[in-house]
């Protein structure tokens, strides 16, 4: 009988620990910028400055932030004009096999000086969402850096990490390889 009680107590304890170990889901309202950030009192929204990034460009550069043109995402997006750039598992460098395609992208941008480029970085479902968002950012940045090294003005290229947010869930090796990519989108303002 004692063994029975100990077994029941052990199961109850394990169930309690399992229930307590689950992290609560994130609160989306905690990630939004409100009227004032608790860590930066000079980040305020007001009638004169509707942007959440209040301050001078020098303040932004001092914090390691890059000043961006806010309307690049508002233009007409043309997808499929350029080939998709693929990456090896957990890698973010532009492979030599993809460099000629990016040279063609640079030529197209030179011939259409009013076009902008949006580089979207993607990952497969392996890893945490946070890690994959960072990896998608590194992939998009490496594509941007390579195109910039070919003489294209960096202000004409914007990056966006989609991480694993659009990855095929539980994809096999071939499907995961197709999710490790950067897509290049022409934006016409």
Secondary structure, DSSP 8 states (H G I E B T S, - for coil): -HHHHHHHHHHHHHHHHHHHHS-----GGGGS--SB-SS-TT-B--SS--SSS-S-HHHHHHTT-----TTGGGSEEE-SSS--EE--TT--S--HHHHHHHHHHHHHHHH-TTEEEEEEEE--SSS-HHHHHHHHHHHHHHHHHHHHHTT--GGGEEEEEEETTTS-TT--HHHHHHHSEEEEEEEE-
